[in-house]
């Protein structure tokens, strides 16, 4: 009986260890302030379409011509795909204006994507369900 109890405890402990990575996931409200929005105009320089979150990177020129790289986080690829937002909508080199929520910790050049406006008039809104792309 003692051996069965030990085996059960060891199996339970093993299952708990497997669940620990799920506890490490953060809430976007813990990292970003949706009441503080900003917009930047730039060129998409890199796209990371991977779990657990996708990232878009944009090179933004200031009034002096200095280029700064911004990072923008969005949801998981699966959630975005179900909402109608797919990787092929974005290309390195696209001229865009990105609306985003600011990072709570004050990290500059980091945001949570709210919308991407393309030079051709298309707008992709993040987090709005199946009608995420507005073809204008």
mmCIF file of the C-alpha atoms, coordinates in Angstrom:
data_MODEL
# 
_entry.id   MODEL 
# 
loop_
_atom_site.group_PDB 
_atom_site.id 
_atom_site.type_symbol 
_atom_site.label_atom_id 
_atom_site.label_alt_id 
_atom_site.label_comp_id 
_atom_site.label_asym_id 
_atom_site.label_entity_id 
_atom_site.label_seq_id 
_atom_site.pdbx_PDB_ins_code 
_atom_site.Cartn_x 
_atom_site.Cartn_y 
_atom_site.Cartn_z 
_atom_site.occupancy 
_atom_site.B_iso_or_equiv 
_atom_site.pdbx_formal_charge 
_atom_site.auth_seq_id 
_atom_site.auth_comp_id 
_atom_site.auth_asym_id 
_atom_site.auth_atom_id 
_atom_site.pdbx_PDB_model_num 
ATOM 1   C CA . UNK A 1 1   ? 0.000   0.000  0.000   1.00 0.00 ? 1   UNK A CA 1 
ATOM 2   C CA . UNK A 1 2   ? 2.853   2.388  0.785   1.00 0.00 ? 2   UNK A CA 1 
ATOM 3   C CA . UNK A 1 3   ? 4.390   1.776  -2.643  1.00 0.00 ? 3   UNK A CA 1 
ATOM 4   C CA . UNK A 1 4   ? 1.045   2.621  -4.338  1.00 0.00 ? 4   UNK A CA 1 
ATOM 5   C CA . UNK A 1 5   ? 0.814   5.837  -2.321  1.00 0.00 ? 5   UNK A CA 1 
ATOM 6   C CA . UNK A 1 6   ? 4.358   6.811  -3.322  1.00 0.00 ? 6   UNK A CA 1 
ATOM 7   C CA . UNK A 1 7   ? 3.624   6.095  -6.981  1.00 0.00 ? 7   UNK A CA 1 
ATOM 8   C CA . UNK A 1 8   ? 0.436   8.170  -6.836  1.00 0.00 ? 8   UNK A CA 1 
ATOM 9   C CA . UNK A 1 9   ? 2.248   11.080 -5.174  1.00 0.00 ? 9   UNK A CA 1 
ATOM 10  C CA . UNK A 1 10  ? 5.101   10.909 -7.681  1.00 0.00 ? 10  UNK A CA 1 
ATOM 11  C CA . UNK A 1 11  ? 2.647   10.880 -10.597 1.00 0.00 ? 11  UNK A CA 1 
ATOM 12  C CA . UNK A 1 12  ? 0.720   13.831 -9.115  1.00 0.00 ? 12  UNK A CA 1 
ATOM 13  C CA . UNK A 1 13  ? 3.932   15.791 -8.593  1.00 0.00 ? 13  UNK A CA 1 
ATOM 14  C CA . UNK A 1 14  ? 4.981   15.078 -12.177 1.00 0.00 ? 14  UNK A CA 1 
ATOM 15  C CA . UNK A 1 15  ? 1.659   16.376 -13.506 1.00 0.00 ? 15  UNK A CA 1 
ATOM 16  C CA . UNK A 1 16  ? 2.008   19.534 -11.413 1.00 0.00 ? 16  UNK A CA 1 
ATOM 17  C CA . UNK A 1 17  ? 5.461   20.156 -12.873 1.00 0.00 ? 17  UNK A CA 1 
ATOM 18  C CA . UNK A 1 18  ? 4.009   19.910 -16.379 1.00 0.00 ? 18  UNK A CA 1 
ATOM 19  C CA . UNK A 1 19  ? 1.397   22.554 -15.524 1.00 0.00 ? 19  UNK A CA 1 
ATOM 20  C CA . UNK A 1 20  ? 3.898   25.165 -14.266 1.00 0.00 ? 20  UNK A CA 1 
ATOM 21  C CA . UNK A 1 21  ? 4.584   26.739 -17.711 1.00 0.00 ? 21  UNK A CA 1 
ATOM 22  C CA . UNK A 1 22  ? 0.880   27.590 -18.021 1.00 0.00 ? 22  UNK A CA 1 
ATOM 23  C CA . UNK A 1 23  ? 1.118   29.658 -14.842 1.00 0.00 ? 23  UNK A CA 1 
ATOM 24  C CA . UNK A 1 24  ? 3.814   31.852 -16.369 1.00 0.00 ? 24  UNK A CA 1 
ATOM 25  C CA . UNK A 1 25  ? 1.548   33.341 -19.031 1.00 0.00 ? 25  UNK A CA 1 
ATOM 26  C CA . UNK A 1 26  ? 0.878   37.034 -18.518 1.00 0.00 ? 26  UNK A CA 1 
ATOM 27  C CA . UNK A 1 27  ? -2.253  39.056 -19.029 1.00 0.00 ? 27  UNK A CA 1 
ATOM 28  C CA . UNK A 1 28  ? -2.057  41.880 -21.570 1.00 0.00 ? 28  UNK A CA 1 
ATOM 29  C CA . UNK A 1 29  ? -3.647  44.169 -18.991 1.00 0.00 ? 29  UNK A CA 1 
ATOM 30  C CA . UNK A 1 30  ? -0.716  43.437 -16.676 1.00 0.00 ? 30  UNK A CA 1 
ATOM 31  C CA . UNK A 1 31  ? 1.794   44.525 -19.313 1.00 0.00 ? 31  UNK A CA 1 
ATOM 32  C CA . UNK A 1 32  ? -0.022  47.187 -21.385 1.00 0.00 ? 32  UNK A CA 1 
ATOM 33  C CA . UNK A 1 33  ? -2.248  50.179 -20.578 1.00 0.00 ? 33  UNK A CA 1 
ATOM 34  C CA . UNK A 1 34  ? -5.149  50.251 -23.049 1.00 0.00 ? 34  UNK A CA 1 
ATOM 35  C CA . UNK A 1 35  ? -6.070  53.769 -21.934 1.00 0.00 ? 35  UNK A CA 1 
ATOM 36  C CA . UNK A 1 36  ? -2.709  55.121 -23.170 1.00 0.00 ? 36  UNK A CA 1 
ATOM 37  C CA . UNK A 1 37  ? -2.552  54.783 -26.936 1.00 0.00 ? 37  UNK A CA 1 
ATOM 38  C CA . UNK A 1 38  ? 0.054   55.949 -29.415 1.00 0.00 ? 38  UNK A CA 1 
ATOM 39  C CA . UNK A 1 39  ? 0.566   55.759 -33.179 1.00 0.00 ? 39  UNK A CA 1 
ATOM 40  C CA . UNK A 1 40  ? 3.713   55.523 -35.258 1.00 0.00 ? 40  UNK A CA 1 
ATOM 41  C CA . UNK A 1 41  ? 4.307   55.557 -38.991 1.00 0.00 ? 41  UNK A CA 1 
ATOM 42  C CA . UNK A 1 42  ? 7.051   53.323 -40.312 1.00 0.00 ? 42  UNK A CA 1 
ATOM 43  C CA . UNK A 1 43  ? 8.128   50.303 -42.305 1.00 0.00 ? 43  UNK A CA 1 
ATOM 44  C CA . UNK A 1 44  ? 7.605   46.713 -41.188 1.00 0.00 ? 44  UNK A CA 1 
ATOM 45  C CA . UNK A 1 45  ? 11.127  45.357 -40.663 1.00 0.00 ? 45  UNK A CA 1 
ATOM 46  C CA . UNK A 1 46  ? 10.451  41.925 -39.146 1.00 0.00 ? 46  UNK A CA 1 
ATOM 47  C CA . UNK A 1 47  ? 7.530   39.596 -38.435 1.00 0.00 ? 47  UNK A CA 1 
ATOM 48  C CA . UNK A 1 48  ? 7.580   36.811 -35.818 1.00 0.00 ? 48  UNK A CA 1 
ATOM 49  C CA . UNK A 1 49  ? 4.394   34.786 -36.288 1.00 0.00 ? 49  UNK A CA 1 
ATOM 50  C CA . UNK A 1 50  ? 4.956   32.290 -33.458 1.00 0.00 ? 50  UNK A CA 1 
ATOM 51  C CA . UNK A 1 51  ? 3.336   31.159 -30.212 1.00 0.00 ? 51  UNK A CA 1 
ATOM 52  C CA . UNK A 1 52  ? 2.618   32.381 -27.635 1.00 0.00 ? 52  UNK A CA 1 
ATOM 53  C CA . UNK A 1 53  ? 2.339   35.866 -29.236 1.00 0.00 ? 53  UNK A CA 1 
ATOM 54  C CA . UNK A 1 54  ? 3.143   37.329 -32.607 1.00 0.00 ? 54  UNK A CA 1 
ATOM 55  C CA . UNK A 1 55  ? 5.436   40.336 -32.898 1.00 0.00 ? 55  UNK A CA 1 
ATOM 56  C CA . UNK A 1 56  ? 5.603   42.979 -35.600 1.00 0.00 ? 56  UNK A CA 1 
ATOM 57  C CA . UNK A 1 57  ? 8.664   45.189 -35.750 1.00 0.00 ? 57  UNK A CA 1 
ATOM 58  C CA . UNK A 1 58  ? 8.704   48.548 -37.497 1.00 0.00 ? 58  UNK A CA 1 
ATOM 59  C CA . UNK A 1 59  ? 11.474  50.997 -38.310 1.00 0.00 ? 59  UNK A CA 1 
ATOM 60  C CA . UNK A 1 60  ? 10.236  54.499 -37.515 1.00 0.00 ? 60  UNK A CA 1 
ATOM 61  C CA . UNK A 1 61  ? 12.021  57.684 -38.635 1.00 0.00 ? 61  UNK A CA 1 
ATOM 62  C CA . UNK A 1 62  ? 11.793  60.772 -36.466 1.00 0.00 ? 62  UNK A CA 1 
ATOM 63  C CA . UNK A 1 63  ? 11.854  64.364 -37.742 1.00 0.00 ? 63  UNK A CA 1 
ATOM 64  C CA . UNK A 1 64  ? 15.683  64.289 -37.818 1.00 0.00 ? 64  UNK A CA 1 
ATOM 65  C CA . UNK A 1 65  ? 15.785  61.102 -39.905 1.00 0.00 ? 65  UNK A CA 1 
ATOM 66  C CA . UNK A 1 66  ? 16.942  58.914 -37.027 1.00 0.00 ? 66  UNK A CA 1 
ATOM 67  C CA . UNK A 1 67  ? 15.517  55.391 -37.327 1.00 0.00 ? 67  UNK A CA 1 
ATOM 68  C CA . UNK A 1 68  ? 14.203  53.660 -34.209 1.00 0.00 ? 68  UNK A CA 1 
ATOM 69  C CA . UNK A 1 69  ? 12.951  50.066 -34.152 1.00 0.00 ? 69  UNK A CA 1 
ATOM 70  C CA . UNK A 1 70  ? 9.603   49.537 -32.428 1.00 0.00 ? 70  UNK A CA 1 
ATOM 71  C CA . UNK A 1 71  ? 8.236   46.168 -31.239 1.00 0.00 ? 71  UNK A CA 1 
ATOM 72  C CA . UNK A 1 72  ? 4.522   45.433 -31.257 1.00 0.00 ? 72  UNK A CA 1 
ATOM 73  C CA . UNK A 1 73  ? 2.953   42.428 -29.560 1.00 0.00 ? 73  UNK A CA 1 
ATOM 74  C CA . UNK A 1 74  ? -0.353  40.846 -30.529 1.00 0.00 ? 74  UNK A CA 1 
ATOM 75  C CA . UNK A 1 75  ? -2.255  37.699 -29.637 1.00 0.00 ? 75  UNK A CA 1 
ATOM 76  C CA . UNK A 1 76  ? -1.431  34.086 -30.446 1.00 0.00 ? 76  UNK A CA 1 
ATOM 77  C CA . UNK A 1 77  ? -1.430  33.063 -34.128 1.00 0.00 ? 77  UNK A CA 1 
ATOM 78  C CA . UNK A 1 78  ? -4.350  30.656 -33.631 1.00 0.00 ? 78  UNK A CA 1 
ATOM 79  C CA . UNK A 1 79  ? -6.589  33.316 -32.093 1.00 0.00 ? 79  UNK A CA 1 
ATOM 80  C CA . UNK A 1 80  ? -5.653  35.798 -34.806 1.00 0.00 ? 80  UNK A CA 1 
ATOM 81  C CA . UNK A 1 81  ? -6.353  33.265 -37.558 1.00 0.00 ? 81  UNK A CA 1 
ATOM 82  C CA . UNK A 1 82  ? -9.798  32.545 -36.095 1.00 0.00 ? 82  UNK A CA 1 
ATOM 83  C CA . UNK A 1 83  ? -10.428 36.320 -36.081 1.00 0.00 ? 83  UNK A CA 1 
ATOM 84  C CA . UNK A 1 84  ? -9.461  36.544 -39.765 1.00 0.00 ? 84  UNK A CA 1 
ATOM 85  C CA . UNK A 1 85  ? -5.942  37.966 -39.311 1.00 0.00 ? 85  UNK A CA 1 
ATOM 86  C CA . UNK A 1 86  ? -3.286  35.838 -41.041 1.00 0.00 ? 86  UNK A CA 1 
ATOM 87  C CA . UNK A 1 87  ? 0.461   36.104 -41.602 1.00 0.00 ? 87  UNK A CA 1 
ATOM 88  C CA . UNK A 1 88  ? 0.128   36.763 -45.355 1.00 0.00 ? 88  UNK A CA 1 
ATOM 89  C CA . UNK A 1 89  ? -1.546  40.120 -44.639 1.00 0.00 ? 89  UNK A CA 1 
ATOM 90  C CA . UNK A 1 90  ? 1.837   41.530 -43.575 1.00 0.00 ? 90  UNK A CA 1 
ATOM 91  C CA . UNK A 1 91  ? 5.100   41.842 -45.487 1.00 0.00 ? 91  UNK A CA 1 
ATOM 92  C CA . UNK A 1 92  ? 8.501   43.162 -44.564 1.00 0.00 ? 92  UNK A CA 1 
ATOM 93  C CA . UNK A 1 93  ? 8.785   46.519 -46.328 1.00 0.00 ? 93  UNK A CA 1 
ATOM 94  C CA . UNK A 1 94  ? 5.103   47.473 -45.976 1.00 0.00 ? 94  UNK A CA 1 
ATOM 95  C CA . UNK A 1 95  ? 4.590   51.149 -45.128 1.00 0.00 ? 95  UNK A CA 1 
ATOM 96  C CA . UNK A 1 96  ? 2.210   51.230 -42.152 1.00 0.00 ? 96  UNK A CA 1 
ATOM 97  C CA . UNK A 1 97  ? 0.803   53.312 -39.348 1.00 0.00 ? 97  UNK A CA 1 
ATOM 98  C CA . UNK A 1 98  ? 0.406   51.250 -36.180 1.00 0.00 ? 98  UNK A CA 1 
ATOM 99  C CA . UNK A 1 99  ? -1.950  52.157 -33.344 1.00 0.00 ? 99  UNK A CA 1 
ATOM 100 C CA . UNK A 1 100 ? -0.917  50.533 -30.072 1.00 0.00 ? 100 UNK A CA 1 
ATOM 101 C CA . UNK A 1 101 ? -1.316  50.578 -26.300 1.00 0.00 ? 101 UNK A CA 1 
ATOM 102 C CA . UNK A 1 102 ? 1.722   51.651 -24.291 1.00 0.00 ? 102 UNK A CA 1 
ATOM 103 C CA . UNK A 1 103 ? 3.704   49.362 -22.014 1.00 0.00 ? 103 UNK A CA 1 
ATOM 104 C CA . UNK A 1 104 ? 2.876   49.927 -18.329 1.00 0.00 ? 104 UNK A CA 1 
ATOM 105 C CA . UNK A 1 105 ? 6.498   49.660 -17.263 1.00 0.00 ? 105 UNK A CA 1 
ATOM 106 C CA . UNK A 1 106 ? 7.413   52.656 -19.397 1.00 0.00 ? 106 UNK A CA 1 
ATOM 107 C CA . UNK A 1 107 ? 9.335   50.634 -21.973 1.00 0.00 ? 107 UNK A CA 1 
ATOM 108 C CA . UNK A 1 108 ? 9.629   52.930 -24.951 1.00 0.00 ? 108 UNK A CA 1 
ATOM 109 C CA . UNK A 1 109 ? 9.236   51.585 -28.455 1.00 0.00 ? 109 UNK A CA 1 
ATOM 110 C CA . UNK A 1 110 ? 7.015   48.700 -27.284 1.00 0.00 ? 110 UNK A CA 1 
ATOM 111 C CA . UNK A 1 111 ? 3.269   48.403 -27.692 1.00 0.00 ? 111 UNK A CA 1 
ATOM 112 C CA . UNK A 1 112 ? 0.247   46.130 -27.933 1.00 0.00 ? 112 UNK A CA 1 
ATOM 113 C CA . UNK A 1 113 ? -1.129  46.336 -31.492 1.00 0.00 ? 113 UNK A CA 1 
ATOM 114 C CA . UNK A 1 114 ? -4.640  47.751 -31.790 1.00 0.00 ? 114 UNK A CA 1 
ATOM 115 C CA . UNK A 1 115 ? -4.686  48.432 -35.556 1.00 0.00 ? 115 UNK A CA 1 
ATOM 116 C CA . UNK A 1 116 ? -2.393  48.444 -38.576 1.00 0.00 ? 116 UNK A CA 1 
ATOM 117 C CA . UNK A 1 117 ? -3.177  50.959 -41.334 1.00 0.00 ? 117 UNK A CA 1 
ATOM 118 C CA . UNK A 1 118 ? -1.548  50.281 -44.710 1.00 0.00 ? 118 UNK A CA 1 
ATOM 119 C CA . UNK A 1 119 ? -0.527  52.865 -47.313 1.00 0.00 ? 119 UNK A CA 1 
ATOM 120 C CA . UNK A 1 120 ? -3.068  51.373 -49.772 1.00 0.00 ? 120 UNK A CA 1 
ATOM 121 C CA . UNK A 1 121 ? -5.961  52.207 -47.408 1.00 0.00 ? 121 UNK A CA 1 
ATOM 122 C CA . UNK A 1 122 ? -6.450  48.778 -45.812 1.00 0.00 ? 122 UNK A CA 1 
ATOM 123 C CA . UNK A 1 123 ? -6.825  48.629 -42.050 1.00 0.00 ? 123 UNK A CA 1 
ATOM 124 C CA . UNK A 1 124 ? -6.505  45.520 -39.905 1.00 0.00 ? 124 UNK A CA 1 
ATOM 125 C CA . UNK A 1 125 ? -8.015  45.883 -36.445 1.00 0.00 ? 125 UNK A CA 1 
ATOM 126 C CA . UNK A 1 126 ? -6.826  43.455 -33.788 1.00 0.00 ? 126 UNK A CA 1 
ATOM 127 C CA . UNK A 1 127 ? -9.213  41.953 -31.257 1.00 0.00 ? 127 UNK A CA 1 
ATOM 128 C CA . UNK A 1 128 ? -12.504 42.622 -33.031 1.00 0.00 ? 128 UNK A CA 1 
ATOM 129 C CA . UNK A 1 129 ? -13.523 39.089 -34.049 1.00 0.00 ? 129 UNK A CA 1 
ATOM 130 C CA . UNK A 1 130 ? -14.168 37.730 -37.551 1.00 0.00 ? 130 UNK A CA 1 
ATOM 131 C CA . UNK A 1 131 ? -14.533 41.173 -39.157 1.00 0.00 ? 131 UNK A CA 1 
ATOM 132 C CA . UNK A 1 132 ? -10.917 42.031 -38.275 1.00 0.00 ? 132 UNK A CA 1 
ATOM 133 C CA . UNK A 1 133 ? -10.008 43.234 -41.766 1.00 0.00 ? 133 UNK A CA 1 
ATOM 134 C CA . UNK A 1 134 ? -11.746 46.300 -43.112 1.00 0.00 ? 134 UNK A CA 1 
ATOM 135 C CA . UNK A 1 135 ? -11.068 46.512 -46.850 1.00 0.00 ? 135 UNK A CA 1 
ATOM 136 C CA . UNK A 1 136 ? -12.180 50.195 -47.053 1.00 0.00 ? 136 UNK A CA 1 
# 
